Amino acid sequence: MTGTLYGIGVGPGDPGLLTLKAQQILQNVDLLCVPRSAGDRDSLALQVVQRALNRQFTVLELDFPMSRDRQVLERAWQKAAEMVVDRLQQGLDLAFVTIGDPLFYSTFSYLALRVRELCPGVTVQTIPGVMAMAGCAAAIGLPLAEGEESLLVIPAAYGVEQLREALDKYDNIVLMKVHRQLGPVYDLLQEKGLLSRAFFFSRCGQEDGFFISGRLEELLDRSLDYMSLLIIKKNAPGESV
């Protein structure tokens, strides 16, 4: 009998935010699939699971390079899917763990698609997780959107011109993976008079995590972590109805 593949979101980094359903499944799976890239110190998702659960896991590391080359990515996704299908066909149940949610800027969606292609009829289940932007907002009691406000989530890699257009159209913006674009973003927010309405978060939910409100200039000369995001709110909390 073919095993089941679970895509499990482990939340932003705080093991206390791992859902009960995720814990139940993780207690019983045969194998833990952990995404890795060349830049990883250690898998953040694996750290969350190990802190949350008192059990030993057999770990299957899947390499996903930090690349924008579609061919490089396709080869990595295909190789990972083949490794997963090999274990599924042995009757093993696998859990692919990822920071945040498995269907929100996660490699799991690419993996699941190829696993289904290689193994038609296989059972793939997705267990949602707390997304980073929700965890960050909750950490400081910041509403992501109120009343009839609009909310846009975009990767910082889209560039400053796209952000400029977004700031003209939307009330609230969550800028993902902002670590390499903070300089140009800072300049734009200064131009728009929105520096005081910007909230920067790094490694939210983790022991070394931090946030800064308004004082983004303190970050401009620092090496920032990949797990960073920026919430921009054009209106103060409580202003919208």
DAPE-V739729 format. One line per field, one symbol per residue. psi: psi as a letter, one per 30 degrees, with the letter a starting at -180 (. if undefined). burial: # if it has 16 or more other ideal C-beta (glycine too) atoms within 10 Angstrom, else .. A space follows every 10 residues. Layout:
psi: ???
burial: ???
This chain:
psi: kkakkkjkkg affjffgkle eeeeeffflf kkkjkklffk elkeeeeeee fekilkkkkj kkkjkilgje eeeeeeeeee eeeeeeeefg gkkkjjkkkb kfgjhlfeee eeeeeeefik fkkkkkjllk leeeeeeefg hjkeklbgll kkkkkfffle eeeeeefffl ekkjjlhfef geeeeeeeee efhgefgkjk kkhkflegll lkjehffffe gljlkeiklk kkjfkkkffk .
burial: ..######## #####.###. .##.##..#. ######...# ..######## ##....#..# .#.#...... ..#..##..# #.###.##.. .######### ####.###.# ##.###.##. .#.#.##### #########. .#.###..#. .###.#.... ..#..##..# #########. ##..##.##. .#.##.#### ######..#. #....#..#. ...#..#### ####.....# .
